[in-house]
Amino acid sequence: MLATFFVALWLGFSRYGKLKLGKRDQPEISTFKWISMIMATLLAGGGVFWAAAEPMYHFVDAPPLFGEDNNPSTALAQSFMHWGFLAWAILGTLSAVVLMYGHYHKSMPMKPRTLLYPMFGEKINNNIIGKVIDAFSIIAVAAGTIGPIGFLGLQASYGLQAVFGIPDVFLTQLMIIIGVVFISTISAVTGLYKGIQWLSKFNVRLALGLLAAVLLVGPAGFIIDQYVVSLGTYLTEFVSMGTYRGENEWLGLWTIFFWGWFIGYGPMMAMLVSRISRGRTIRELMVAVAIIAPVVTTFWFTVVGGSGIYFEMENPGSVSDALMDTGMHAAMIAITEQLPLSWIITPLFLLLTVLFVITTTDSMAFTISMGITGDGNPTSKLRIFWAVLMGVIAAILLYIGEGGVEALQNFIVVTAVPVSILLLPMIWLAPKVAKKMANKA
């Protein structure tokens, strides 16, 4: 992942950075809508679920690399490592360049197998290796999407009980998942440039509004100060955190799980990024995905998670008790209920979580359908099928209980292993492809 990030930066700011992608001179959608679609798809429930829970967890129980409890900057810096530059770089930088070259310049299908076109040529389109690649990529992203749907069921159900007194039971979780699937199917019928685009734009605007609200009524000075300090810690310890191989149990629960999750998303996110990035330059792509997206994400984690740390420092146990006693899904409510105007801010955070997961469900149903058909505009019926299937599996896992969700987390990591092998060659194939495009320009 370190290599992917550094090669992506080099490629974006090299002489190849000016190359237009997708055989199109002008972008199909505006820059704001483009970045919104990319960010809303990956952040999913993580944008609220993990932004509230992870920094607080690292604050209470310090990461082994740092070994100092109750340190806000190291708690946030460790969260930045999991959700920052390396995570975003693996999702749609080098792989998107290779995929766009294969699909738009060489007329290969919009499928994960096309990532290996520069190595195998057209043979990859009709042999067993290509089929295996597609299958593993689809399974990995489906598992990675089912997770946020399940996390949403837990978090939203708990939030509804805390705010409105609605019982936090499986039936409530099931109704939430049914609502997510229903809205995703409506979005699927309206198409890529209406449903997903509108949801993504609304998501980002709501997130920006809530960010401004928290800064206005919350501990703004603490948030800004901790962002600067934590970002400095993140950058100075960047290589150390990225290569840490100490405590295996901790790594399995955190770094390996998160990076396995993101790697599993890699091929399908590359397909989505490729589908919406025609007319963009390589530099625009690298800056948007590898720089802008992680900077925004880390600041968002500081606003949400940093507020939680502030409240915990002012009133020990006010956030950590809910986190440790009830679970990670309780952290967001414990934080937002301590803010002024919590009666409106808390429901809006719940709405944001739901909308993020709806966008991810719809986007991944769209890309899975592309991966099956090889068509950039798959039928709405196929998209609806996958949205419903992922919702059903998430509901079953929640019904099973904690063991089901834990099994899914382990499955996410397992499915990421073959996908990581697929993404590894992108480190040298993307520069190779860029050189070929430059020679033909």
N, C-alpha and C positions, 0 to 999 in steps of 0.2 A: 504493500500500500504506500509506503514511503516512496518507492521508485515511481509508482504511477503518478503521485502528486508532483514530484520534481520534474519528471519528463513532461507532464502536462504544462507546467509553468514554462519550461524551456521551449516547448513547441509553440505555445501561445505568443511568446515574446520573441521568437526567432523570425527569420525572414519569411517563414511559412505562415505566420500569423495572419497575414492579409488575404489568404486564400479563401474564396467563397465556397461554402459547402452546399451540396444538393443540387447543383446545376441550376441555380436560380440567382438572379442579381439582387432582388429585394426580398426582405423577410415577409412571410405570410401574415404574421401577427405583430402587434406592437411589443416593444421591449418590456413594458410593465406586465402585460398579459403573459408574455413568454416566461419571464422569471417567476411570475405567480404560479403558473402551471407546474413548473419544475419544483418549486419549493413546497407547494401544497401537497404534491404527490408523495414526496419522501417524508416530510415531517409527520404526516398522519397523526395518529394519537400520540406519537412521541413528542410532538410540539408542545403538548400540555402535560401528558402523563409523565414522561420521563424528565421534562424540564422542571417539574415540581419536585419529583421524588429523588432523582439521582444526586443532585448537589447536596441535598439534605442528608442523604445516606452517607455520602463521602465525608460530610462535615461531622457526623456522629461517629462514624467508623472510618478512620483515615485510610486511603489507599496505601498498600505496603511500600510503595516507592518513597512516599513522604513520611509515613509513620508518625504523624502528629495530629491527634484529634483536635476538633474545634478550630480548624484553620480555614477560614472562608475562601482564601485565594487558591489553596491547593485543591479544595473540594470542587470549586468551579473549574479550575484548570484541568482536572481529570475528566470532568464532564465534557469540556471542550475537546479533549483528545478523542473521545468516543464519537462526538457529533460534529466535529469540525472539519478541517481541511482534508484529512485523509479519507474520512467517510464520504464526503461529497465527491472527491476526485475519482473514487472507484466507480461512481454511479453513472457518469455520463460525459467523461472528457475524452480519453484516448479511445475507448470503445465506441463512442458515438462517431468519431472521425472515421474509424475503420468501417463501421456499419453504413454510414452515409456514402462512403466511397463504393462499397460493394453493391448497395441497393440502387442509388441514383446514377452512378457513373458506369456500373457494369451490369445493371438490370438483374441483379440477384434478388431473390425474395426477401421480404422484410421478416426474417427469421433469425434466431440466435446463431444458427449455423453459418450465416453470412459473415460473422466475425472472423472466421478462419478462411475466408475466400483468398486473402493475399498469400496464404500458405499452400492451399490445395487447389486453388482455381475452381472451375465449375464442377469438378468432381465431388466437392463437398455437398453439392445440392442433391445428389442422388445416391448417396451411400449410407450405410448403417451408422457411421460416425455422426453424420449430420442429424439423423433422427434421434440418436441418443442425446446429443447436445440440446436439441429442442426440448426433449422430454424432461431432462434434468433442470433446464432453465425454467420451464413452466411449473414444475413441482416446487422448485425453490421459491419462486416469487409468490406462488399460491400460499405456501406455508408462511412466508413473510407477511402476507396481507391478512391472513386469518388471525395472526397474532394481534395486530392493532384492533381488529373488530372485537376480539375477545376482551382485550384491555379496556376498550370503550364500554362494553357491556358492564364491566365491573365498576369503572370510574363513574359513568353516568348514573348508574343505579344507586350507587352510594351518594352521589351528589343530589339526586332527586329526593332521597330520604332526608338528607341533612337540610335541604332548602324547603321542600314542600311536604315532608312527612310521608312520602310514598314509600311503602315497604321495600327494603333492599332484599329482594328475593329473586329466584331464578325467573319467575314470570315477568318481572320488571325488566330484567336483563334481556329476556327473549323478545319482549316488545320493542326494546331499543334496537336490537339487531334487525328485527323485521322492518322497522322504520328506515334504518340505514339501507337495507337491500331495496326497499320500495323506492326510495328517492334515487338510488343508484340506477335502477331500471328506467325511471323516467328520464334521467340524464342520458342513459344509453340510447334511448329512442331519439333524443334531440340531436345527437351527433357530437363530434369532437369540438367543433368550433362554436357550439352553443352551450351544451351541458357542462362539460369539463371546464371549458374556458370561463364560463360565468361563475361556476362554483369556486374555482381557483381564485379568481379576481375578488369575489366577495370574501373568501377566507382571509386573504392577505389584508384587505382593507379592515376587516373586523379585528384581525390580530394587531395591526398598526394602531387602531383605535384603542384597544385594550392596553397595548404597550404604553401609549400616551397617557391613558387614564391612571395606570399604576404609577408612572413617573410623577404624575400630577398630585395624586393623593397619597402615594406610598413613600417609602424611604429613598427618594431620588438620589440624594447625596451619597448614601451608602452604596447604591446600585452603580452609579457612575464610577466611584472610587474603586469598588471591587472589580468592575469590568477592566479598568486600566491595569490594576495590579495582577488580576488573574490572567489577563491576556499576556502580560509580561512573563508570568510564571510559565504559562503554556508555551510561549515561544522559546524561552531559555531552556526549558526541559523537554522540548519537542522531540528530539531524537531519543532521549532517555525514556520517555513515556512510550514512544512508538516502538521501541525495541525491548521493553521490559519483559523479562521471562522468569521472574522470581516465583512468587507464590501461585502454584498451579490452580488451586481451588478458587482463589480470587479472580484469576484471569478467566477461568471458565465461566464464572458468574457474570462477569462484566465485559472485558475487552473482547474475548473470543466470541461471546454471544452477540454483542453489538456488531462487530465487524463481520461475523458470519451472516448476520441478518442483512447487512448492507451489501455484502458480496453476492448473496442470493438474489438481491434485487438488481444487481449489475447489468446482466444482459437485457432484461426487460426495460429497465430505466433507460438504457442506451437506445432501445427501440423507440420509446416515447420521446426522448430528447431528439432523436434523429427525425422523427415524424413532424415535430413542431419547429425545427431549427433550420429549415431550408432558407437559403439566402443570408445566413449568418456567416461571419468569418470564423476561422479557427480561434483567433484571439478573443472575439466576443464570447465564444462558447467556453473557453478556458476561464476567462475572467468571471463570467456569470456563475458557472458551476463550481469552480475550484477556489474562487476568492469571495465574490459577493454573497453567495448562498451561505457559506460557513461563517462569514463575519456576522451576517444577520442572525443566523442560528445561535451563535455563541452569545450575542447580545440579548436575544430572547431568553436564553437559559439564565442569564444573569438577572434579568428583570423578574422572571418567575421564581427561579430557584434562589436567587440572591435575596429576594424579599422574604422567602421562607427562612433563610439563614438569619436575616436581621431580626425577625420576630422570635426565632429560637434563642438568639443571644439576649434579647430583651426580656424574654419570658421562657426560661428553659422548660422544655416539655410541651410547649404550645403547638409545635409541629411534629416533633420527633415521637411523641407518644402515639399520635394517630398513625404515623408511618410504621412504627414498630409493632403496635398492637393490632391494627386493622389491616395494614398492607400498603403497598406503594400507591394504590389507587386512591387512598384517603388523603394524600399529601396536598393535592391541589385545593381541596375544600378547606383544609386546615389553614392554608395560606390566605386564600381569598376572603375567608370569613373574618380575618383580622384587619382587613383593609377598610377604610371609610367607604361608604356607599356599597358595602358588600352585598346588600339586597339586590342590586342590579349587576354588579361586577361578577358575582359568582354564577348566576344563570347565564351570563354572556360567555363566560369561560366554558361552561358546559356546552353551550351552543357551538362554540368554536371547535371544541373537541369532536363533537358529532360531525360537523361539516368537514373537518380535516379527514376523518376516516371515510366519510362518504366519497370525497374526492379521490382518495387513494383507492378505494374499492372500485370505483368506476374506471379510473385510469388504468389500474392493473388488469381489470376485466377486458379493457380495450386492447392492451398490449398482449395479453395472453391470446386473445382472438386473432391479433395480427400474427403472433408466433405460430398459430395453428394453420392459418390460411395463407400466410405470406403476403396478404393484401393490406395496404395502408388504410383501407376503409372497410373493416370487417362488418358483417351484418349485425344489426341490433339484437337479433335473437340469440346469437352466439355470445354476445357481451352480457346479455341478461342471464343466460344459463350460468356463466362463470360467477357473476355477482351473487346469484342465488346459492350456488354450490358453496362458495366461500362462507357465506352467511350461515348456511346450515351446519357446516363443519364447526364453525366458531361456537354456535349454540350447543352443539353436542359436547364439545370440550368443556364449556362452562357447566353443563349439566353434570358431567363426570366429576367436576370439582377441581381442586388444586392440582391433583395428579395429572389431569388432562392438559392443563395449561403448561405445567412443567414439562410434560412429554412433548408438547408442541415446541417449546423453547429448545429442547435437545434436538428435535427433528430439524429445526431451522439451521442449526449449526452443522448437522450431518449433511443436509442437502447442499450446503455452501461449499463443501470440499470439492466435488467435481466442477462446480461453477468457477471456483478459484483457478483451477487448471485451465479453463477456457479463457479467463481474463488475463492470465499471466503473459501470453504472447503479445498483448496489446502494447506492452512497454516498448517493443521494438517494431511492431507492425504499424503503429500510428505514424511514427516518423517516416517509415518506408513509404506509406501511402501518401503522406503529405509531399514527399519528394517527387513521387510520380505525378501528382496533380500539378505541382509547380512546373515540372518539365513540359506538361501539355498545355499550360496556361499561355 
